[in-house]
Amino acid sequence: MSSNQITNNIRKLRFENDEMTQQKLADKAGVTRQTIIAIEAGKYSPSLTLAFKIADAFGVPIEDVFQYQQQDLKTNNESES
């Protein structure tokens, strides 16, 4: 079984960019402030298009904003090799 997780550096990037507000980022990305709040908190994964818009708002590559991590989890029923 595997567990996938998307993490982000939005909060850090906002503060590195003249303490950009969530509202200003939302305006640049064309979404609501609530959407930015949810993405920043890791409660919502953005579409690929939105992820690129957020990266563009900061002027950085998408991988500087978002990271994808896949973790393999062993279950008790699986035998170890």
PyMOL CGO cylinders between C-alpha atoms (Angstrom):
from pymol import cmd
from pymol.cgo import CYLINDER

trace = [
    CYLINDER, 0.00, 0.00, 0.00, 1.27, 3.52, -0.67, 0.3, 1, 1, 1, 1, 1, 1,
    CYLINDER, 1.27, 3.52, -0.67, 0.44, 6.93, 0.70, 0.3, 1, 1, 1, 1, 1, 1,
    CYLINDER, 0.44, 6.93, 0.70, 0.86, 10.00, -1.50, 0.3, 1, 1, 1, 1, 1, 1,
    CYLINDER, 0.86, 10.00, -1.50, 1.32, 13.47, -0.17, 0.3, 1, 1, 1, 1, 1, 1,
    CYLINDER, 1.32, 13.47, -0.17, 1.72, 16.86, -1.79, 0.3, 1, 1, 1, 1, 1, 1,
    CYLINDER, 1.72, 16.86, -1.79, 3.51, 19.42, 0.34, 0.3, 1, 1, 1, 1, 1, 1,
    CYLINDER, 3.51, 19.42, 0.34, 4.12, 23.07, -0.42, 0.3, 1, 1, 1, 1, 1, 1,
    CYLINDER, 4.12, 23.07, -0.42, 6.25, 26.07, 0.45, 0.3, 1, 1, 1, 1, 1, 1,
    CYLINDER, 6.25, 26.07, 0.45, 3.56, 28.70, -0.16, 0.3, 1, 1, 1, 1, 1, 1,
    CYLINDER, 3.56, 28.70, -0.16, 3.75, 30.29, 3.28, 0.3, 1, 1, 1, 1, 1, 1,
    CYLINDER, 3.75, 30.29, 3.28, 7.54, 30.57, 3.10, 0.3, 1, 1, 1, 1, 1, 1,
    CYLINDER, 7.54, 30.57, 3.10, 7.42, 31.99, -0.43, 0.3, 1, 1, 1, 1, 1, 1,
    CYLINDER, 7.42, 31.99, -0.43, 4.76, 34.54, 0.52, 0.3, 1, 1, 1, 1, 1, 1,
    CYLINDER, 4.76, 34.54, 0.52, 6.95, 35.90, 3.29, 0.3, 1, 1, 1, 1, 1, 1,
    CYLINDER, 6.95, 35.90, 3.29, 10.03, 35.91, 1.05, 0.3, 1, 1, 1, 1, 1, 1,
    CYLINDER, 10.03, 35.91, 1.05, 8.03, 38.01, -1.45, 0.3, 1, 1, 1, 1, 1, 1,
    CYLINDER, 8.03, 38.01, -1.45, 7.47, 41.13, 0.64, 0.3, 1, 1, 1, 1, 1, 1,
    CYLINDER, 7.47, 41.13, 0.64, 5.11, 39.29, 2.96, 0.3, 1, 1, 1, 1, 1, 1,
    CYLINDER, 5.11, 39.29, 2.96, 2.58, 38.76, 0.17, 0.3, 1, 1, 1, 1, 1, 1,
    CYLINDER, 2.58, 38.76, 0.17, -0.91, 38.31, 1.56, 0.3, 1, 1, 1, 1, 1, 1,
    CYLINDER, -0.91, 38.31, 1.56, -3.03, 35.27, 0.80, 0.3, 1, 1, 1, 1, 1, 1,
    CYLINDER, -3.03, 35.27, 0.80, -5.48, 37.62, -0.92, 0.3, 1, 1, 1, 1, 1, 1,
    CYLINDER, -5.48, 37.62, -0.92, -2.81, 39.05, -3.22, 0.3, 1, 1, 1, 1, 1, 1,
    CYLINDER, -2.81, 39.05, -3.22, -1.66, 35.53, -4.16, 0.3, 1, 1, 1, 1, 1, 1,
    CYLINDER, -1.66, 35.53, -4.16, -5.28, 34.52, -4.74, 0.3, 1, 1, 1, 1, 1, 1,
    CYLINDER, -5.28, 34.52, -4.74, -5.78, 37.54, -7.04, 0.3, 1, 1, 1, 1, 1, 1,
    CYLINDER, -5.78, 37.54, -7.04, -2.63, 36.68, -9.02, 0.3, 1, 1, 1, 1, 1, 1,
    CYLINDER, -2.63, 36.68, -9.02, -3.67, 33.03, -9.36, 0.3, 1, 1, 1, 1, 1, 1,
    CYLINDER, -3.67, 33.03, -9.36, -7.32, 33.81, -10.14, 0.3, 1, 1, 1, 1, 1, 1,
    CYLINDER, -7.32, 33.81, -10.14, -8.84, 31.97, -7.18, 0.3, 1, 1, 1, 1, 1, 1,
    CYLINDER, -8.84, 31.97, -7.18, -10.39, 32.84, -3.83, 0.3, 1, 1, 1, 1, 1, 1,
    CYLINDER, -10.39, 32.84, -3.83, -8.44, 33.48, -0.65, 0.3, 1, 1, 1, 1, 1, 1,
    CYLINDER, -8.44, 33.48, -0.65, -10.16, 30.44, 0.86, 0.3, 1, 1, 1, 1, 1, 1,
    CYLINDER, -10.16, 30.44, 0.86, -8.64, 28.26, -1.88, 0.3, 1, 1, 1, 1, 1, 1,
    CYLINDER, -8.64, 28.26, -1.88, -5.14, 29.56, -1.09, 0.3, 1, 1, 1, 1, 1, 1,
    CYLINDER, -5.14, 29.56, -1.09, -5.74, 28.96, 2.63, 0.3, 1, 1, 1, 1, 1, 1,
    CYLINDER, -5.74, 28.96, 2.63, -6.77, 25.34, 1.95, 0.3, 1, 1, 1, 1, 1, 1,
    CYLINDER, -6.77, 25.34, 1.95, -3.81, 24.66, -0.36, 0.3, 1, 1, 1, 1, 1, 1,
    CYLINDER, -3.81, 24.66, -0.36, -1.33, 26.28, 2.02, 0.3, 1, 1, 1, 1, 1, 1,
    CYLINDER, -1.33, 26.28, 2.02, -2.69, 24.17, 4.91, 0.3, 1, 1, 1, 1, 1, 1,
    CYLINDER, -2.69, 24.17, 4.91, -2.40, 20.98, 2.84, 0.3, 1, 1, 1, 1, 1, 1,
    CYLINDER, -2.40, 20.98, 2.84, -6.16, 20.36, 2.93, 0.3, 1, 1, 1, 1, 1, 1,
    CYLINDER, -6.16, 20.36, 2.93, -6.58, 20.74, -0.83, 0.3, 1, 1, 1, 1, 1, 1,
    CYLINDER, -6.58, 20.74, -0.83, -4.38, 19.76, -3.77, 0.3, 1, 1, 1, 1, 1, 1,
    CYLINDER, -4.38, 19.76, -3.77, -4.51, 22.27, -6.61, 0.3, 1, 1, 1, 1, 1, 1,
    CYLINDER, -4.51, 22.27, -6.61, -5.04, 21.38, -10.24, 0.3, 1, 1, 1, 1, 1, 1,
    CYLINDER, -5.04, 21.38, -10.24, -1.90, 21.33, -12.36, 0.3, 1, 1, 1, 1, 1, 1,
    CYLINDER, -1.90, 21.33, -12.36, -2.97, 24.60, -14.00, 0.3, 1, 1, 1, 1, 1, 1,
    CYLINDER, -2.97, 24.60, -14.00, -3.45, 26.31, -10.64, 0.3, 1, 1, 1, 1, 1, 1,
    CYLINDER, -3.45, 26.31, -10.64, -0.14, 24.96, -9.36, 0.3, 1, 1, 1, 1, 1, 1,
    CYLINDER, -0.14, 24.96, -9.36, 1.62, 26.55, -12.35, 0.3, 1, 1, 1, 1, 1, 1,
    CYLINDER, 1.62, 26.55, -12.35, -0.24, 29.84, -11.77, 0.3, 1, 1, 1, 1, 1, 1,
    CYLINDER, -0.24, 29.84, -11.77, 0.88, 29.90, -8.13, 0.3, 1, 1, 1, 1, 1, 1,
    CYLINDER, 0.88, 29.90, -8.13, 4.48, 29.19, -9.12, 0.3, 1, 1, 1, 1, 1, 1,
    CYLINDER, 4.48, 29.19, -9.12, 4.29, 31.93, -11.76, 0.3, 1, 1, 1, 1, 1, 1,
    CYLINDER, 4.29, 31.93, -11.76, 2.98, 34.40, -9.14, 0.3, 1, 1, 1, 1, 1, 1,
    CYLINDER, 2.98, 34.40, -9.14, 6.22, 33.83, -7.22, 0.3, 1, 1, 1, 1, 1, 1,
    CYLINDER, 6.22, 33.83, -7.22, 8.38, 33.71, -10.35, 0.3, 1, 1, 1, 1, 1, 1,
    CYLINDER, 8.38, 33.71, -10.35, 9.79, 30.29, -9.48, 0.3, 1, 1, 1, 1, 1, 1,
    CYLINDER, 9.79, 30.29, -9.48, 9.61, 26.79, -10.98, 0.3, 1, 1, 1, 1, 1, 1,
    CYLINDER, 9.61, 26.79, -10.98, 6.70, 24.65, -9.83, 0.3, 1, 1, 1, 1, 1, 1,
    CYLINDER, 6.70, 24.65, -9.83, 9.03, 22.27, -7.95, 0.3, 1, 1, 1, 1, 1, 1,
    CYLINDER, 9.03, 22.27, -7.95, 10.09, 25.18, -5.71, 0.3, 1, 1, 1, 1, 1, 1,
    CYLINDER, 10.09, 25.18, -5.71, 6.46, 25.50, -4.59, 0.3, 1, 1, 1, 1, 1, 1,
    CYLINDER, 6.46, 25.50, -4.59, 5.12, 21.93, -4.55, 0.3, 1, 1, 1, 1, 1, 1,
    CYLINDER, 5.12, 21.93, -4.55, 6.69, 18.59, -3.70, 0.3, 1, 1, 1, 1, 1, 1,
    CYLINDER, 6.69, 18.59, -3.70, 5.17, 15.18, -4.29, 0.3, 1, 1, 1, 1, 1, 1,
    CYLINDER, 5.17, 15.18, -4.29, 6.12, 12.43, -1.89, 0.3, 1, 1, 1, 1, 1, 1,
    CYLINDER, 6.12, 12.43, -1.89, 5.15, 8.80, -2.21, 0.3, 1, 1, 1, 1, 1, 1,
    CYLINDER, 5.15, 8.80, -2.21, 5.61, 6.59, 0.81, 0.3, 1, 1, 1, 1, 1, 1,
    CYLINDER, 5.61, 6.59, 0.81, 5.32, 2.83, 0.69, 0.3, 1, 1, 1, 1, 1, 1,
    CYLINDER, 5.32, 2.83, 0.69, 3.58, 1.44, 3.74, 0.3, 1, 1, 1, 1, 1, 1,
    CYLINDER, 3.58, 1.44, 3.74, 3.87, -2.23, 4.61, 0.3, 1, 1, 1, 1, 1, 1,
    CYLINDER, 3.87, -2.23, 4.61, 0.80, -3.88, 5.99, 0.3, 1, 1, 1, 1, 1, 1,
    CYLINDER, 0.80, -3.88, 5.99, 0.90, -6.56, 8.64, 0.3, 1, 1, 1, 1, 1, 1,
    CYLINDER, 0.90, -6.56, 8.64, -0.36, -9.11, 6.11, 0.3, 1, 1, 1, 1, 1, 1,
    CYLINDER, -0.36, -9.11, 6.11, 2.60, -8.68, 3.76, 0.3, 1, 1, 1, 1, 1, 1,
    CYLINDER, 2.60, -8.68, 3.76, 5.56, -10.94, 4.23, 0.3, 1, 1, 1, 1, 1, 1,
    CYLINDER, 5.56, -10.94, 4.23, 9.00, -9.38, 4.38, 0.3, 1, 1, 1, 1, 1, 1,
    CYLINDER, 9.00, -9.38, 4.38, 11.63, -10.55, 1.92, 0.3, 1, 1, 1, 1, 1, 1,
]
cmd.load_cgo(trace, "trace")
